[in-house]
Amino acid sequence: MLFVGIIALLCLLVLFFGFKAESLKKEINQVVGRLNNASNSSKFQAEILSAVAIEQEKTLKTRIGLIKQTKGDIPVVKVTEAIVSCYSFVLNDIATNGYTAKQSIERNINRNSDLSLEELHNFIVEQDNHIKQAWSQNTYQGYLNLCDSLLTLANE
């Protein structure tokens, strides 16, 4: 009698853990599905950001081109052109790769420009506080502010 009771208890435990395992498996599948949706959404958002950044870079390059025609190749135009020329790369690095603005600028400044990092740093040090502040923010918003401030300065 005791033996039959133990077997019945063991059968109940097996059934309990079987149902528990199934419910955990179902929950894991739901979490994996949500993770895949989030990943797809994140990829889609990164693609949109990249497309918008490329178009914005074209606009900024046009603006700096017009400024360059009127002002010539003065240092502020040269630095602004170098910063703007890597616009889409910098925003992509910040948004998707986790780089800071400075790291991304240092990584990408030589793609389309012959401006050295030392020249860039020396130029920034000599500027007004709003440009220094935009540079020191070291975020995507700081980078956008830096581009805007440099274009304004170059256009003066």
GULUMTI-812378 format. One record per residue (C-alpha): residue in three letters; x, y, z. Coordinates in steps of 0.2 Angstrom, whole numbers, plus 2048, in hexadecimal, padded with zeros to 3 digits. Example, Ala and Ser with C-alpha at 12.3 -4.5 7.8 and 13.67 -1.06 7.14 Angstrom:
// GULUMTI-812378
r:ALA | x:83E | y:7EA | z:827
r:SER | x:844 | y:7FB | z:824
***
This chain:
// GULUMTI-812378
r:MET | x:800 | y:800 | z:800
r:LEU | x:80E | y:80C | z:805
r:PHE | x:817 | y:807 | z:7F5
r:VAL | x:808 | y:80B | z:7EA
r:GLY | x:806 | y:81C | z:7F3
r:ILE | x:818 | y:820 | z:7EF
r:ILE | x:816 | y:81C | z:7DD
r:ALA | x:807 | y:826 | z:7DC
r:LEU | x:810 | y:835 | z:7E4
r:LEU | x:81E | y:833 | z:7D8
r:CYS | x:812 | y:832 | z:7C9
r:LEU | x:80A | y:843 | z:7CF
r:LEU | x:81B | y:84B | z:7D1
r:VAL | x:820 | y:845 | z:7BF
r:LEU | x:810 | y:84C | z:7B8
r:PHE | x:812 | y:85D | z:7C2
r:PHE | x:824 | y:85F | z:7BC
r:GLY | x:81F | y:85A | z:7AA
r:PHE | x:811 | y:868 | z:7AA
r:LYS | x:81D | y:874 | z:7B2
r:ALA | x:82A | y:871 | z:7A5
r:GLU | x:81D | y:873 | z:797
r:SER | x:818 | y:884 | z:79E
r:LEU | x:82A | y:889 | z:7A0
r:LYS | x:82D | y:884 | z:78E
r:LYS | x:81E | y:88E | z:788
r:GLU | x:824 | y:89D | z:792
r:ILE | x:836 | y:89C | z:78A
r:ASN | x:82E | y:89B | z:779
r:GLN | x:824 | y:8AB | z:77C
r:VAL | x:834 | y:8B4 | z:783
r:VAL | x:83E | y:8AF | z:774
r:GLY | x:830 | y:8B5 | z:768
r:ARG | x:830 | y:8C6 | z:771
r:LEU | x:843 | y:8C7 | z:770
r:ASN | x:843 | y:8C3 | z:75D
r:ASN | x:835 | y:8D1 | z:75B
r:ALA | x:840 | y:8DD | z:765
r:SER | x:84F | y:8D8 | z:75B
r:ASN | x:846 | y:8DB | z:74A
r:SER | x:83F | y:8EB | z:750
r:SER | x:851 | y:8F1 | z:755
r:LYS | x:858 | y:8EC | z:745
r:PHE | x:84A | y:8F5 | z:73B
r:GLN | x:84D | y:905 | z:746
r:ALA | x:860 | y:904 | z:743
r:GLU | x:85C | y:903 | z:730
r:ILE | x:851 | y:912 | z:731
r:LEU | x:85D | y:91C | z:73B
r:SER | x:86B | y:918 | z:72F
r:ALA | x:860 | y:91D | z:720
r:VAL | x:85C | y:92E | z:729
r:ALA | x:86E | y:931 | z:72E
r:ILE | x:874 | y:92E | z:71C
r:GLU | x:867 | y:93B | z:715
r:GLN | x:86B | y:947 | z:723
r:GLU | x:87E | y:945 | z:71F
r:LYS | x:87A | y:94A | z:70D
r:THR | x:871 | y:959 | z:712
r:LEU | x:87F | y:95E | z:71E
r:LYS | x:88C | y:95B | z:711
r:THR | x:882 | y:966 | z:705
r:ARG | x:882 | y:974 | z:712
r:ILE | x:894 | y:973 | z:715
r:GLY | x:898 | y:973 | z:703
r:LEU | x:88F | y:983 | z:700
r:ILE | x:898 | y:98A | z:70F
r:LYS | x:8A8 | y:984 | z:708
r:GLN | x:8A5 | y:98D | z:6F8
r:THR | x:8A2 | y:99E | z:700
r:LYS | x:8AF | y:99D | z:70F
r:GLY | x:8BC | y:992 | z:707
r:ASP | x:8C6 | y:985 | z:710
r:ILE | x:8C8 | y:98D | z:721
r:PRO | x:8CB | y:983 | z:730
r:VAL | x:8B9 | y:983 | z:737
r:VAL | x:8B3 | y:97D | z:726
r:LYS | x:8C0 | y:970 | z:725
r:VAL | x:8BB | y:969 | z:737
r:THR | x:8A9 | y:96B | z:733
r:GLU | x:8AA | y:961 | z:723
r:ALA | x:8B4 | y:953 | z:72C
r:ILE | x:8A7 | y:952 | z:73A
r:VAL | x:898 | y:952 | z:72E
r:SER | x:8A0 | y:946 | z:721
r:CYS | x:89F | y:938 | z:72E
r:TYR | x:88E | y:93C | z:734
r:SER | x:885 | y:92C | z:730
r:PHE | x:893 | y:921 | z:736
r:VAL | x:894 | y:92A | z:746
r:LEU | x:881 | y:929 | z:74A
r:ASN | x:881 | y:917 | z:744
r:ASP | x:890 | y:913 | z:750
r:ILE | x:887 | y:91C | z:75F
r:ALA | x:876 | y:914 | z:75C
r:THR | x:87B | y:902 | z:758
r:ASN | x:88C | y:8FF | z:75D
r:GLY | x:88C | y:908 | z:76E
r:TYR | x:89B | y:914 | z:76A
r:THR | x:89B | y:925 | z:772
r:ALA | x:89B | y:934 | z:766
r:LYS | x:8AE | y:937 | z:769
r:GLN | x:8B3 | y:925 | z:766
r:SER | x:8A8 | y:924 | z:756
r:ILE | x:8AF | y:935 | z:74F
r:GLU | x:8C1 | y:92F | z:753
r:ARG | x:8BD | y:91F | z:74A
r:ASN | x:8B5 | y:927 | z:73B
r:ILE | x:8BD | y:938 | z:738
r:ASN | x:8CA | y:931 | z:72C
r:ARG | x:8BD | y:929 | z:721
r:ASN | x:8BA | y:939 | z:716
r:SER | x:8C6 | y:945 | z:71D
r:ASP | x:8D9 | y:948 | z:71F
r:LEU | x:8D6 | y:951 | z:730
r:SER | x:8E0 | y:94A | z:73E
r:LEU | x:8D9 | y:947 | z:74F
r:GLU | x:8E5 | y:953 | z:757
r:GLU | x:8DF | y:961 | z:74B
r:LEU | x:8CD | y:95D | z:750
r:HIS | x:8D1 | y:95E | z:762
r:ASN | x:8DB | y:96E | z:761
r:PHE | x:8CD | y:976 | z:757
r:ILE | x:8C0 | y:971 | z:764
r:VAL | x:8CB | y:977 | z:772
r:GLU | x:8CC | y:989 | z:76A
r:GLN | x:8B9 | y:98A | z:767
r:ASP | x:8AB | y:992 | z:772
r:ASN | x:8A3 | y:989 | z:780
r:HIS | x:893 | y:983 | z:776
r:ILE | x:89E | y:979 | z:76A
r:LYS | x:8A9 | y:973 | z:778
r:GLN | x:899 | y:96E | z:782
r:ALA | x:892 | y:965 | z:773
r:TRP | x:8A3 | y:95B | z:770
r:SER | x:8A4 | y:957 | z:783
r:GLN | x:892 | y:950 | z:784
r:ASN | x:898 | y:941 | z:77A
r:THR | x:887 | y:93B | z:776
r:TYR | x:87D | y:93A | z:765
r:GLN | x:874 | y:94A | z:76B
r:GLY | x:885 | y:952 | z:76E
r:TYR | x:88B | y:94D | z:75D
r:LEU | x:87B | y:954 | z:755
r:ASN | x:87E | y:965 | z:75E
r:LEU | x:890 | y:965 | z:759
r:CYS | x:88C | y:963 | z:747
r:ASP | x:87F | y:971 | z:748
r:SER | x:88B | y:97C | z:752
r:LEU | x:899 | y:97A | z:746
r:LEU | x:88E | y:97D | z:737
r:THR | x:888 | y:98D | z:73F
r:LEU | x:899 | y:992 | z:743
r:ALA | x:8A0 | y:98E | z:731
r:ASN | x:891 | y:998 | z:72A
r:GLU | x:895 | y:9A8 | z:734
***
